[in-house]
Amino acid sequence: MKRPNFFISGAPRCGTTALYTYLSEHPKIFMSGVKELNYFASDYPNVQKISFKSVDDYHKVFEKAGPQHLGVGEASPFYLFSKVAFENMRQYDPSAKIILTLRQPVEFIESYHRLNLSLLREDEPDLGKAWDLQELRQKGQSIPKSARQSELLMYGELGKFSQYVEKIFTIIPRSQVKIFLFDDLRNDPRSVYEQTLEFIGVPSDQRQVFPQINANFENKSLMLARLLHPPQPVYKAFVKFIGLFGAGFMEKVNIFYNKVEKLNTTRTSRTTMDPALRARLQDHFSADIRKLAVLIDRDLSGWLKG
């Protein structure tokens, strides 16, 4: 049986879905049918879409991968923030390749906050107010009912990418880690795609078309969104119930669920952030941007301008 040999590991809202989609259409690559398995992030059990009782359960997701598939992978953006995911990956396969996509942190927080709103994991529509709620939420207060993990509402920490990259470099050899910037994917998706294929050892399929994937969106029906994203106790009970039928059944449910969720979204234009808030967030992340630039040996001076 083919096992995954590469992982798109974050960050969310930084192009992971686009890269996952492009790679899944390559004839010599097999990507899991469900994105965001989060199998290795055992410290984030509430974001795991399938309840894997064993590594054999996990492998069932890839059982359709054949000898023609040189690359077998999955994409779970929350791996980046997990305290245990990369150590678990290293133990699973010391030679596994890790792909990260990172974004200017203020842009990331702005987009990630909107995503949380659409998934009902955030109930404060004003980003500035949501930012100010972090201290309370760290104490377990003002947590939205549908939030999966309260740690994933700590915007100020999530956007400090250097701490996560630095930790990964202590676990995974740098030669096995490929880091792209969202700017790279936005400006030249073909180059990112070709570099990714080379990194995971898969020949080019000469792909030329790279449509925009997972752009800004909002729910068409709030009622349907509430049905799809119920309060956490209801969601956990539902996952436990469908888990009785095994990982394969859960995969099918998730594929159907994702299709319904996609039908309930519509593209929306990007809003303009209040300049004072942007300056405040920019100041919060500036030191980390400088540190990240050294870590990944990239010029991130443009990120310092906000």
C-alpha positions in Angstrom: 0.0 0.0 0.0 1.2 3.5 -0.9 1.8 5.8 2.1 1.8 9.6 2.1 5.3 10.9 1.5 4.7 14.6 1.6 2.5 17.0 3.6 1.2 20.5 2.9 1.4 21.7 6.4 0.2 25.3 6.6 -0.6 28.0 7.1 -4.3 28.4 6.6 -5.5 31.1 4.1 -2.0 31.1 2.6 -2.6 29.1 -0.6 -2.8 25.6 0.8 -6.1 24.8 -0.8 -4.9 26.1 -4.2 -1.8 24.0 -4.0 -3.7 20.9 -2.8 -6.2 21.3 -5.7 -3.5 21.7 -8.4 -1.5 18.7 -7.2 -4.6 16.5 -6.9 -5.1 17.0 -10.6 -1.6 15.7 -11.5 -1.8 12.2 -12.9 1.1 10.9 -10.9 0.0 12.4 -7.6 -2.6 11.1 -5.2 -4.0 13.5 -2.6 -6.4 12.5 0.1 -10.0 13.1 -0.9 -10.6 15.0 2.3 -8.4 18.1 3.0 -7.5 18.9 6.6 -7.2 15.4 8.0 -5.0 16.7 10.8 -4.1 13.1 11.7 -0.7 14.1 13.1 -2.0 17.0 15.2 -3.1 14.9 18.1 -3.2 18.0 20.3 -6.0 19.4 18.1 -8.5 16.5 18.2 -11.5 18.8 17.5 -10.2 19.8 14.1 -9.7 16.2 12.9 -12.4 15.5 10.3 -12.0 11.7 10.6 -11.6 9.8 13.8 -8.6 7.5 13.1 -8.4 4.8 15.6 -5.1 3.5 14.3 -2.5 4.2 11.6 -4.2 1.5 9.5 -7.3 3.7 9.6 -5.2 6.6 8.4 -3.8 4.5 5.6 -7.3 3.6 4.3 -7.6 7.2 3.1 -4.8 6.5 0.7 -5.8 2.9 -0.3 -6.7 4.0 -3.9 -3.2 5.3 -4.5 -1.6 3.1 -7.2 1.9 2.3 -8.5 1.6 5.2 -11.0 1.4 7.7 -8.1 4.9 8.9 -7.3 3.7 11.5 -4.9 1.1 10.7 -2.2 0.1 13.5 0.1 -2.4 15.4 2.2 -2.9 19.0 3.2 -3.7 20.0 6.8 -2.9 23.7 7.4 -3.2 23.5 11.2 -0.2 21.2 11.4 1.9 24.4 11.4 0.5 25.4 14.8 0.5 22.0 16.4 3.0 21.3 19.2 3.3 17.6 18.2 2.5 17.2 14.5 6.0 17.4 13.0 7.5 15.2 15.6 4.7 12.7 14.8 5.5 13.0 11.1 9.2 12.5 11.7 8.5 9.3 13.6 6.0 8.2 10.9 8.4 8.8 8.0 11.8 10.4 8.6 12.2 11.2 4.9 8.8 12.9 4.4 8.7 16.2 2.6 7.0 19.2 4.3 5.6 22.1 2.3 4.7 25.4 4.0 3.0 28.5 2.5 3.2 31.7 4.5 1.6 35.1 4.1 2.2 38.7 5.3 0.8 38.2 8.8 -1.6 41.1 8.9 -3.1 39.9 5.6 -3.2 36.4 7.0 -5.0 37.5 10.2 -7.5 39.5 8.2 -8.3 36.6 5.9 -8.2 34.0 8.6 -10.7 36.0 10.7 -13.1 36.2 7.8 -12.7 32.4 7.4 -13.6 31.8 11.0 -16.6 34.0 10.7 -17.9 32.1 7.7 -17.4 28.8 9.6 -19.1 30.3 12.7 -15.9 29.6 14.6 -15.8 33.4 15.3 -18.7 35.4 16.5 -17.1 38.9 16.6 -17.3 40.4 13.1 -15.1 43.3 14.0 -11.5 42.2 13.7 -10.3 44.9 16.1 -12.7 43.7 18.8 -11.8 40.0 18.1 -8.2 40.9 18.5 -9.0 42.5 21.9 -10.8 39.4 23.0 -7.7 37.3 22.9 -6.8 37.8 26.6 -10.3 36.7 27.7 -10.3 33.8 25.3 -7.0 32.6 26.6 -8.8 32.3 30.0 -11.5 30.3 28.4 -14.0 33.1 28.2 -16.0 34.5 25.2 -15.3 31.4 23.2 -17.8 31.1 20.2 -20.1 28.0 20.5 -18.9 26.5 17.2 -15.2 27.1 17.8 -13.3 23.8 17.5 -10.1 24.8 19.4 -9.8 28.0 21.4 -6.1 28.1 20.7 -6.9 28.8 17.0 -8.5 32.1 18.0 -5.2 33.5 19.3 -4.6 35.7 16.3 -1.6 37.4 17.7 0.3 34.1 18.2 -0.8 32.4 15.0 0.6 35.1 12.9 4.1 34.9 14.4 5.3 32.4 11.9 9.0 32.4 12.9 8.3 30.4 16.1 6.7 27.6 14.1 9.3 27.5 11.3 12.1 27.6 13.9 10.6 24.6 15.7 10.1 22.7 12.4 13.8 23.2 11.6 14.8 21.5 14.8 12.7 18.4 13.9 12.8 18.1 10.2 16.0 18.5 8.1 15.8 21.8 6.1 16.4 19.9 2.9 13.0 18.3 3.5 11.2 21.5 4.1 10.0 23.8 1.2 8.6 27.2 2.0 6.7 29.4 -0.3 5.2 32.8 0.2 1.6 33.5 -0.7 3.0 36.3 -2.8 4.9 33.7 -4.9 1.7 31.7 -5.5 -0.3 34.8 -6.3 2.2 36.2 -8.7 3.6 33.1 -10.4 1.6 30.0 -9.5 3.2 28.0 -12.3 6.6 28.5 -10.9 5.5 27.4 -7.4 3.8 24.4 -8.9 6.8 23.3 -10.8 9.1 23.8 -7.8 6.8 21.7 -5.7 6.8 18.9 -8.3 10.6 19.0 -8.3 10.7 19.0 -4.5 8.5 15.9 -4.2 10.2 14.1 -7.1 7.3 14.1 -9.6 7.8 15.0 -13.3 6.0 18.0 -14.7 2.7 17.5 -16.4 3.2 20.9 -18.2 0.2 22.4 -16.6 -0.5 25.9 -17.8 -3.8 27.0 -16.2 -4.0 27.9 -12.5 -7.4 29.2 -11.6 -7.9 31.2 -8.4 -9.0 28.8 -5.6 -10.7 29.5 -2.3 -10.9 33.3 -2.7 -12.8 35.5 -0.2 -16.3 34.1 0.4 -19.3 34.4 2.6 -22.3 32.2 3.4 -25.4 32.4 1.2 -27.6 31.0 3.9 -26.8 31.6 7.6 -29.4 28.9 8.5 -27.6 26.3 6.5 -24.2 27.5 7.8 -25.5 26.9 11.4 -26.6 23.4 10.4 -23.2 22.7 8.9 -21.3 24.2 11.8 -23.2 23.5 15.0 -22.1 24.2 18.5 -19.1 22.1 19.5 -20.9 19.5 21.7 -23.3 18.8 18.8 -20.5 18.5 16.3 -18.5 16.2 18.6 -21.5 13.9 19.1 -22.1 13.8 15.3 -18.4 12.9 14.7 -18.6 10.2 17.3 -21.7 8.8 15.8 -20.5 8.6 12.2 -17.2 7.3 13.6 -19.0 4.1 14.5 -19.1 3.2 10.8 -15.4 3.5 10.2 -12.9 5.9 8.6 -14.1 5.1 5.1 -17.6 6.1 5.9 -16.4 9.3 7.6 -14.4 10.1 4.5 -17.5 9.8 2.3 -19.6 12.0 4.7 -16.8 14.7 4.7 -16.7 14.7 0.9 -20.4 15.2 0.7 -20.3 17.8 3.5 -17.6 19.8 1.7 -19.7 19.8 -1.5 -22.8 21.2 0.4 -20.6 23.7 2.2 -19.1 24.9 -1.1 -22.6 25.3 -2.6 -23.5 27.5 0.4 -20.7 30.0 -0.3 -20.4 32.9 -2.6 -17.4 35.0 -3.5 -17.2 38.4 -1.9 -14.9 41.4 -2.4 -12.1 42.1 0.1 -12.9 44.8 2.7 -10.6 47.6 3.6 -9.0 47.4 7.1 -9.1 50.4 9.3 -5.7 52.1 8.9 -5.2 52.5 12.7 -5.9 48.8 13.2 -3.6 47.8 10.4 -0.8 49.9 11.9 -1.4 48.3 15.3 -1.2 44.8 13.9 1.7 45.6 11.8 3.6 46.9 14.8 2.8 43.6 16.6 4.2 41.4 13.9 7.2 43.5 12.7 9.9 41.9 14.9 8.7 38.4 14.0 8.8 39.3 10.2 12.4 40.3 10.6 13.2 37.1 12.4 11.4 35.0 9.8 13.3 36.7 7.0 16.6 35.5 8.5 15.2 32.0 9.1 14.0 31.4 5.6 16.6 33.6 3.9 14.0 35.7 2.1 13.7 39.5 1.7 10.5 40.3 3.6 11.0 44.1 3.6 7.7 44.4 1.7 5.9 42.8 4.6 7.1 45.5 6.9 5.2 48.1 5.0 1.9 46.5 5.7 
